[in-house]
């Protein structure tokens, strides 16, 4: 009887302990999720878009009417053929719901990361134990180099998520824990998703294939797994030629191959990034893994070590053969983060006295990660991100200027790096993302160091004849030539209202001297999608001169080449007056805005109209349009009525 009571009490105690462990695990994982979410959200608004993120937006059709799937795939094949389309398709779907703002787009990466961390915990707990699951999730969630990709609007969080899901499904099938068709179907689906997410998913497949060939049990699923991978390869065949052509082209570019790192550089940098910049952490990590493999003969650790090292060999070998990986593209190694950090977590939990060793290593890891994340060094290993150090806080510009700008405004600001203005794929720059896509206006940035004649030349080049300017600068980071720039603005333009005057941003509106500050735009839209953005005409009777300020919106180069316009003076009866007639080819206009002068010497006294006509240069056929300000429609539209005394 006493023994029975003791057994019942023992079971009760074990149940209570298991419940406490379960609640403790849940609380710990919630804390990890919140930490990862906080890191992702803070980064989503903490860094300006880098050029690779701009490529994502461009290929999804962010600057044009949103692309459909076929248009996205075509855009990638033309502008980013080295990438696969799945991320772009999913990202475009997300943007259609959440919007195209910096924060909204990056939340796609943040939420993908949360799911990735959750699935890593599931995989590690199933394959090993809950302690390995907790620790590996924490290490992944606080890896400084990885955290920078948590909010990066690129495919890497999705790649890691799919890699972990596929590895988990492989483990379940190979170990015999999954015995229904649903798991095998998901295994094939995850493999196809991986190959259509990134070319470097081959790293995972090669590692798993070698593992499967050497260690897998010779069961029915031994063949089914090979069949699953074969189906994924077949599914990728329609896109394989695009990827192969892109890789062959890149391998022939001398600048790319010359920048490729050596094996020693890649291994050293990988170790440096993997340990949060604290290389000494490799010692306890490696010692604990070796202890588990050799001393405890932990079969799971030895197999995981084989997989991790096997995966590492793949990019090193590819780089030796082709030479495509410089140190600025260490992101190609990101898929290796989960097997190595999972291996380190497993080794620590097997180490003797792990209960006191783990907190010490976790604290050291966290301190190193915090310091490395805020260092200048880590950004050098993410292509394009190092340039963002020299960009102004453009997301702050967007927040403070939203709902205060007008469609024809042109934002003129200052930046330490002129690269901000450079047109990239699709002819768009990082500056265009914030000005055009976020604010609906054009804009460009003068170099902060420009002074004297250099400043004047650069401002003239960027202003490009625009009559509506928003002059912007950051008071706490004022450019060297601020006073010279102010003098130039006030000497050439009419100063208007101040839109923003805060500690972080100052913006004032300026207009062409011909215009008024509170002017309403006079727009004409034509049926071929060409438009007159605005026009202003001044009649000077004493000089017998018409001064015309006109700006054109032309959506593409073809229209620019195919059409011309004519400014004509008509009598009240609609007859053309020869002295007031000028034709212009649209493609001759190097700027959107131009000021033209039409002499009308010798015109007889009377009432006249200045009209504008848009026509096809070759056929001379006129294009119908609508004056938005008056509602008048036709192929000949008046823009000024005047009287010659």
C-alpha positions in Angstrom: 0.0 0.0 0.0 2.8 2.4 0.9 4.6 1.5 -2.3 1.4 2.3 -4.3 1.1 5.7 -2.6 4.7 6.5 -3.3 4.3 5.6 -7.0 1.2 7.8 -7.2 3.1 10.6 -5.4 6.0 10.2 -7.7 3.8 10.4 -10.8 2.1 13.4 -9.5 5.5 15.1 -8.8 6.7 14.3 -12.3 3.6 15.6 -13.8 3.9 18.9 -11.9 7.6 19.2 -12.8 6.7 18.6 -16.5 4.0 21.2 -16.3 6.4 23.7 -14.8 9.0 22.9 -17.5 6.3 23.4 -20.2 5.2 26.7 -18.8 8.8 27.8 -18.4 9.6 26.9 -22.0 6.5 28.8 -23.2 7.4 31.9 -21.3 11.0 31.7 -22.5 10.0 31.3 -26.1 7.5 34.2 -25.8 10.4 36.3 -24.5 12.6 35.3 -27.5 9.8 36.1 -29.9 9.3 39.5 -28.4 13.0 40.2 -28.5 13.3 39.2 -32.1 10.2 41.2 -33.0 11.6 44.3 -31.2 14.9 44.0 -33.0 13.2 43.6 -36.4 10.8 46.5 -35.8 13.5 48.9 -34.6 15.6 48.1 -37.6 12.6 48.4 -40.0 12.6 52.2 -39.4 16.3 52.5 -38.5 18.0 52.1 -41.8 17.4 53.8 -45.2 16.6 51.4 -48.1 19.7 50.0 -49.7 20.0 49.4 -53.4 19.1 45.7 -53.2 15.9 46.5 -51.4 15.2 49.1 -54.2 15.6 46.2 -56.7 13.0 44.2 -54.8 10.5 47.1 -55.1 11.3 47.8 -58.7 10.9 44.1 -59.7 7.5 44.0 -57.9 6.2 47.0 -59.9 6.2 49.4 -57.0 7.0 52.4 -59.3 4.4 51.4 -61.8 0.9 50.0 -61.6 1.5 46.9 -59.5 2.8 44.0 -61.6 0.9 40.7 -62.0 2.8 37.4 -61.7 3.8 37.3 -65.3 5.1 40.8 -65.3 7.1 40.1 -62.1 8.7 37.0 -63.6 9.5 38.9 -66.8 11.0 41.8 -64.8 13.3 39.5 -62.8 14.4 37.7 -65.9 15.4 41.0 -67.5 16.8 43.0 -64.5 17.7 40.4 -61.8 18.1 37.0 -63.6 20.4 35.7 -60.9 17.4 35.6 -58.5 14.4 33.3 -58.4 10.8 34.7 -58.4 9.0 33.3 -55.3 10.0 36.1 -52.8 9.1 38.8 -55.3 5.6 37.2 -55.9 4.9 36.9 -52.2 6.3 40.4 -51.5 4.2 42.0 -54.2 1.1 40.3 -52.7 2.1 41.6 -49.2 2.6 45.2 -50.6 -0.8 45.2 -52.3 -2.3 44.8 -48.8 0.2 46.5 -46.5 1.4 49.3 -48.8 4.8 50.3 -50.3 6.2 52.3 -47.3 9.5 51.3 -45.9 8.1 50.1 -42.6 5.2 48.1 -44.2 7.5 46.3 -46.7 10.1 45.4 -44.1 7.4 44.0 -41.8 7.1 41.2 -44.3 10.7 40.2 -43.4 10.1 40.7 -39.7 7.0 38.4 -39.6 8.8 35.8 -41.8 11.6 35.9 -39.2 9.3 35.3 -36.3 7.9 32.2 -38.1 11.4 31.0 -38.9 12.5 31.2 -35.2 9.3 29.4 -34.2 10.0 26.6 -36.6 13.6 26.3 -35.6 12.4 25.7 -32.0 10.0 23.0 -33.3 12.7 21.3 -35.3 15.4 21.5 -32.6 12.9 20.3 -29.9 11.7 17.4 -32.0 15.1 16.3 -33.1 17.0 16.9 -29.8 15.3 18.4 -26.7 13.6 21.5 -25.5 16.9 23.0 -24.1 18.5 22.8 -27.5 15.3 24.3 -29.0 15.4 27.3 -26.6 19.1 28.0 -26.9 19.2 27.6 -30.7 16.3 29.9 -31.1 17.9 32.5 -28.9 21.2 32.3 -30.8 19.5 32.7 -34.1 17.4 35.6 -32.9 20.3 37.6 -31.5 23.0 36.9 -34.1 24.0 40.5 -35.1 24.6 39.8 -38.8 21.4 37.9 -39.0 19.4 40.6 -37.2 20.4 43.0 -40.0 18.5 40.8 -42.4 15.4 40.4 -40.1 14.1 43.7 -41.5 15.8 43.6 -44.9 13.2 43.5 -47.7 15.0 40.7 -49.4 14.5 37.0 -49.7 16.9 35.8 -47.0 14.4 35.5 -44.0 12.2 33.5 -46.4 15.1 31.3 -47.5 16.0 30.5 -43.9 12.4 29.7 -43.0 12.0 27.3 -45.9 15.5 25.7 -45.2 14.5 25.0 -41.7 11.0 23.7 -42.7 12.5 21.4 -45.4 15.2 20.1 -43.0 12.6 19.4 -40.3 10.4 17.5 -42.9 13.5 15.6 -44.1 14.3 14.6 -40.5 10.8 13.4 -39.9 10.7 11.3 -43.1 14.2 9.9 -42.7 13.7 9.0 -39.0 10.4 7.3 -39.7 8.4 9.8 -37.6 6.3 10.8 -40.6 4.4 8.0 -42.2 1.7 9.6 -44.3 1.6 11.2 -47.7 0.9 14.7 -46.4 4.4 15.0 -45.0 6.0 13.8 -48.2 3.9 16.2 -50.2 4.9 19.1 -48.0 8.5 17.9 -48.3 8.4 18.2 -52.1 6.5 21.5 -51.9 9.1 23.0 -49.5 11.9 21.8 -51.9 10.3 23.5 -54.9 9.7 26.7 -52.8 13.4 26.7 -51.8 14.7 26.5 -55.4 12.4 29.2 -56.4 13.5 31.4 -53.5 17.3 31.5 -54.1 19.9 29.8 -56.2 22.1 29.2 -53.2 19.5 26.8 -51.7 21.7 24.3 -53.5 23.9 24.6 -50.4 21.2 22.9 -48.3 20.3 20.3 -50.9 24.0 19.3 -51.4 24.5 18.9 -47.6 21.3 16.9 -47.1 22.0 14.8 -50.2 25.5 13.8 -48.9 24.0 13.1 -45.4 21.2 11.0 -46.9 23.6 9.0 -49.0 25.8 8.1 -46.0 23.6 8.0 -42.9 20.0 7.5 -44.0 18.2 4.3 -43.1 17.5 2.1 -46.2 13.7 2.3 -45.8 10.9 3.1 -48.3 11.5 6.7 -47.6 15.1 6.5 -48.7 13.9 6.3 -52.3 11.0 8.7 -51.8 13.2 11.4 -50.5 15.4 11.1 -53.7 12.2 11.2 -55.7 11.1 14.4 -53.9 14.3 16.2 -54.7 14.2 15.0 -58.3 10.6 16.4 -58.6 11.9 19.8 -57.3 14.7 19.8 -59.8 12.2 19.1 -62.6 9.9 21.8 -61.4 12.8 24.3 -61.6 13.7 23.4 -65.2 11.6 26.1 -66.8 13.6 28.8 -64.9 17.0 27.0 -64.9 18.2 28.4 -68.2 17.7 32.0 -66.9 19.7 31.3 -63.8 22.5 29.5 -65.7 22.8 32.3 -68.2 23.0 34.9 -65.3 25.7 32.9 -63.5 27.7 32.4 -66.7 27.5 36.2 -67.4 28.6 37.1 -63.9 31.5 34.6 -64.1 32.8 36.5 -67.2 32.7 39.9 -65.6 36.3 40.6 -64.5 35.2 43.1 -61.8 33.1 40.4 -60.1 35.7 37.6 -60.3 38.5 39.9 -59.2 36.6 40.8 -56.0 36.0 37.2 -55.1 37.5 36.2 -51.7 39.8 33.3 -51.0 38.8 30.3 -49.0 40.8 31.5 -46.0 39.1 34.9 -46.1 35.6 33.4 -46.4 36.1 30.9 -43.6 37.6 33.6 -41.3 34.8 36.1 -42.1 32.1 33.5 -41.7 33.5 32.6 -38.3 33.7 36.2 -37.3 30.1 37.0 -38.3 28.8 33.7 -36.9 30.2 34.6 -33.4 28.9 38.2 -33.3 32.4 39.5 -34.0 33.8 37.7 -30.9 36.0 35.0 -32.4 37.0 33.7 -29.0 33.4 32.3 -28.6 34.3 29.7 -31.1 36.4 28.0 -28.4 33.7 27.0 -26.0 31.3 26.3 -28.9 33.7 23.9 -30.7 34.9 22.3 -27.4 31.4 21.5 -26.3 30.5 20.0 -29.7 33.7 17.9 -29.8 33.0 16.8 -26.2 29.5 15.7 -27.2 30.7 13.9 -30.3 33.8 12.2 -28.9 33.2 11.8 -25.2 29.5 11.2 -25.1 29.4 9.7 -28.6 26.2 11.7 -29.3 25.0 10.3 -32.6 22.7 13.3 -33.3 25.5 15.8 -32.8 27.9 13.9 -35.1 25.3 13.8 -37.8 24.5 17.5 -37.4 28.2 18.3 -37.5 28.5 16.4 -40.8 25.6 18.3 -42.3 26.9 21.7 -41.2 30.4 21.1 -42.5 29.1 19.5 -45.7 27.0 22.6 -46.4 30.0 24.9 -45.7 32.1 23.1 -48.3 29.5 23.8 -51.1 29.8 27.6 -51.3 33.6 27.4 -50.8 33.9 25.0 -53.7 31.6 27.0 -55.9 33.6 30.1 -55.2 36.8 28.4 -56.1 35.3 27.2 -59.4 33.5 30.3 -60.4 34.6 33.1 -58.1 31.4 34.9 -57.3 31.5 35.6 -53.6 33.3 38.8 -52.3 33.3 39.5 -48.6 30.5 42.1 -49.1 28.2 39.2 -50.1 28.5 37.0 -47.1 24.7 36.9 -47.2 25.2 33.9 -49.5 26.3 32.0 -46.4 23.2 32.9 -44.4 21.6 29.5 -45.0 24.5 28.0 -42.9 23.5 30.0 -39.8 20.8 27.5 -38.7 22.8 24.3 -38.8 25.9 25.8 -37.1 24.0 27.7 -34.4 21.9 24.6 -33.9 25.0 22.5 -33.5 26.5 25.0 -31.0 23.3 25.0 -29.0 23.3 21.2 -29.0 27.0 21.1 -27.9 26.4 23.5 -25.0 23.5 21.5 -23.6 25.7 18.3 -23.7 28.6 20.0 -21.9 29.1 19.1 -18.2 27.6 21.6 -15.8 25.7 23.2 -18.7 23.4 24.8 -16.2 26.1 27.4 -15.2 28.0 27.4 -18.5 25.0 28.3 -20.6 24.1 31.6 -18.7 27.7 32.7 -19.0 27.9 32.0 -22.7 24.5 33.6 -23.3 25.5 36.8 -21.5 28.9 36.9 -23.4 27.1 36.2 -26.7 24.5 38.9 -26.1 27.1 41.6 -25.1 29.2 40.8 -28.2 26.1 40.8 -30.4 24.9 44.2 -29.1 28.4 45.7 -29.6 28.8 44.2 -33.1 25.3 45.2 -34.2 26.1 48.9 -33.4 29.6 48.8 -34.9 30.6 50.1 -38.3 32.3 46.8 -39.2 29.3 44.6 -39.7 27.7 46.8 -42.4 30.7 46.2 -44.7 29.6 42.6 -45.2 26.2 43.5 -46.5 26.4 44.9 -50.0 25.1 48.4 -50.3 24.3 48.8 -46.6 27.5 50.6 -45.8 26.5 53.4 -48.2 23.4 54.0 -46.1 25.6 55.6 -43.4 26.0 58.6 -45.6 22.3 58.9 -46.6 20.0 61.5 -44.9 17.1 60.2 -42.8 14.8 60.0 -45.8 12.1 58.1 -43.9 11.9 61.2 -41.6 11.5 63.4 -44.6 8.6 61.3 -45.7 6.9 61.4 -42.3 7.3 65.2 -41.9 6.4 66.1 -45.5 3.5 63.7 -46.1 0.3 65.6 -47.0 2.3 68.9 -47.3 3.7 68.6 -50.9 2.1 69.2 -54.3 2.5 66.9 -57.2 4.8 69.1 -59.2 7.2 69.9 -56.3 10.8 69.0 -56.6 12.7 68.2 -53.4 16.3 69.4 -53.3 18.3 68.1 -50.3 21.8 67.3 -49.3 23.6 64.0 -48.7 27.1 62.9 -48.0 26.9 60.2 -50.7 25.9 61.1 -54.3 25.2 57.4 -54.9 21.7 58.2 -53.5 20.8 59.8 -56.9 22.2 57.1 -59.1 19.7 55.3 -61.3 19.7 51.6 -60.8 17.6 48.8 -62.4 14.4 50.1 -63.9 16.0 53.6 -64.0 15.1 54.3 -60.4 17.3 55.5 -57.5 17.0 55.2 -53.7 16.1 58.9 -53.8 13.2 58.1 -56.2 11.9 55.5 -53.8 11.3 58.0 -51.0 10.4 61.0 -53.2 8.4 59.5 -56.0 6.9 56.4 -54.4 6.3 57.8 -50.9 5.6 61.5 -51.6 4.6 61.5 -55.2 7.2 64.1 -56.3 10.6 64.1 -57.9 13.8 64.9 -56.0 17.6 64.8 -55.8 20.4 65.4 -53.3 23.4 67.7 -53.6 26.7 66.5 -52.1 27.1 67.9 -48.6 30.7 68.8 -49.2 30.0 70.9 -52.3 30.9 74.6 -52.0 31.6 77.5 -54.3 31.4 76.8 -58.1 31.1 73.1 -57.4 27.9 73.8 -55.4 26.5 76.0 -58.1 27.2 73.5 -60.8 25.7 70.6 -58.9 22.6 72.5 -57.9 22.0 73.7 -61.5 22.4 70.1 -62.8 19.9 68.6 -60.2 17.3 71.4 -60.2 17.0 70.8 -64.0 14.8 73.9 -64.5 12.1 72.9 -62.1 9.9 75.9 -61.2 8.6 74.4 -57.9 11.3 73.6 -55.4 11.3 72.3 -51.8 14.7 73.3 -50.4 15.5 70.9 -47.5 18.4 70.3 -45.1 19.0 68.8 -41.7 19.8 71.5 -39.1 21.8 69.2 -36.9 23.8 68.0 -40.0 24.0 71.1 -42.1 25.9 70.9 -45.4 29.2 72.8 -45.9 27.7 75.0 -48.5 24.4 75.8 -46.8 24.8 79.6 -46.9 25.9 79.5 -50.5 22.9 77.3 -51.4 20.5 79.7 -49.6 21.9 82.7 -51.4 21.5 80.9 -54.7 17.9 79.9 -54.0 16.9 83.4 -52.9 18.6 85.0 -55.9 17.0 82.8 -58.5 13.6 81.9 -57.0 10.8 83.5 -55.1 10.7 82.3 -51.4 7.4 81.0 -50.2 6.1 79.3 -47.1 8.1 77.1 -44.7 6.7 73.6 -44.7 8.8 72.0 -42.0 10.9 73.7 -39.3 11.9 71.0 -36.7 15.1 70.0 -35.0 15.7 67.3 -37.6 14.4 68.9 -40.8 13.9 72.3 -42.4 12.0 72.6 -45.7 11.0 75.8 -47.5 9.1 76.2 -50.7 10.5 78.2 -53.6 8.9 79.0 -57.0 10.1 80.4 -60.3 10.0 84.3 -60.3 7.3 84.1 -63.0 4.9 82.3 -60.6 2.9 83.0 -57.5 3.4 80.9 -54.3 -0.2 79.9 -54.1 -0.6 79.0 -57.7 -2.9 76.2 -58.8 -1.5 73.9 -61.5 -3.0 74.1 -65.0 -2.7 70.6 -66.3 -3.5 69.2 -69.8 -3.8 65.5 -70.2 -3.7 63.8 -73.7 -5.2 60.5 -74.8 -1.7 59.0 -75.5 -0.8 59.4 -71.7 1.4 62.4 -72.4 0.5 65.4 -70.2 1.4 69.1 -69.7 2.2 69.2 -66.0 1.7 72.9 -65.8 2.1 76.0 -67.9 2.4 79.7 -67.5 2.4 82.4 -70.2 3.4 86.0 -69.7 2.6 88.6 -72.5 5.0 91.5 -72.7 3.4 94.1 -75.1 6.4 96.5 -75.1 8.8 93.7 -76.2 6.2 92.0 -78.4 7.1 88.8 -76.7 5.4 85.8 -75.2 7.3 84.0 -72.4 6.1 80.4 -71.9 7.0 78.2 -68.9 5.9 74.7 -69.7 6.5 71.3 -68.2 5.8 67.9 -69.8 5.0 64.5 -68.2 6.1 61.8 -70.7 5.8 58.2 -69.4 8.4 56.5 -71.6 11.1 57.1 -74.1 9.1 55.9 -77.1 6.6 58.7 -76.7 9.3 61.2 -76.2 10.8 60.2 -79.5 7.5 59.9 -81.5 5.8 63.2 -80.6 6.3 66.9 -81.0 4.3 70.0 -80.0 3.6 73.3 -81.5 2.9 76.7 -79.9 0.8 78.9 -82.2 -0.9 82.3 -82.1 -4.4 82.2 -83.5 -6.8 84.9 -84.5 -10.3 85.0 -83.1 -11.4 83.2 -86.2 -8.9 80.4 -85.5 -6.4 81.3 -88.2 -2.7 80.8 -87.5 -0.6 83.9 -87.2 2.8 83.1 -88.8 4.8 85.4 -86.6 3.8 83.4 -83.5 4.5 79.8 -84.5 7.1 77.5 -83.1 7.5 73.7 -83.3 9.4 71.6 -80.8 10.5 67.9 -80.7 9.8 66.5 -77.3 13.1 64.5 -77.4 15.0 67.8 -77.8 13.9 68.8 -74.3 16.7 67.7 -72.0 14.7 68.8 -69.0 11.1 68.3 -68.0 10.6 72.1 -67.5 11.6 74.7 -70.1 11.1 78.4 -70.6 10.5 79.4 -74.2 10.2 82.8 -75.8 7.9 83.5 -78.8 8.4 86.9 -80.6 5.2 88.4 -82.1 6.6 91.4 -83.8 4.3 92.9 -86.5 1.0 91.4 -85.4 -1.9 93.6 -86.1 -3.9 95.0 -83.2 -6.7 92.7 -82.0 -7.6 89.7 -79.9 -5.5 86.6 -80.1 -5.0 83.2 -78.4 -1.9 81.2 -77.8 -2.7 77.5 -78.4 -0.7 74.3 -77.9 -0.9 71.3 -80.2 0.6 67.8 -79.6 1.1 65.8 -82.7 2.8 62.7 -84.1 6.2 63.7 -85.5 6.0 61.4 -88.5 2.3 61.4 -89.4 1.5 65.0 -88.2 -1.7 63.6 -86.7 -2.9 65.7 -83.8 -3.6 64.2 -80.4 -6.7 65.1 -78.5 -6.4 66.3 -74.9 -8.4 67.8 -72.0 -7.5 71.0 -70.1 -8.1 69.8 -66.5 -8.5 73.4 -65.2 -11.2 74.4 -67.6 -12.7 71.1 -68.8 -12.2 72.1 -72.4 -11.4 69.2 -74.8 -9.9 69.1 -78.3 -6.9 68.8 -80.4 -6.1 72.5 -80.3 -6.2 73.9 -76.7 -5.8 77.6 -75.8 -3.4 78.4 -73.0 -3.6 82.3 -73.1 -5.9 85.0 -74.5 -4.2 88.4 -75.0 -4.8 91.7 -76.8 -2.4 93.6 -79.0 -3.2 97.3 -78.8 
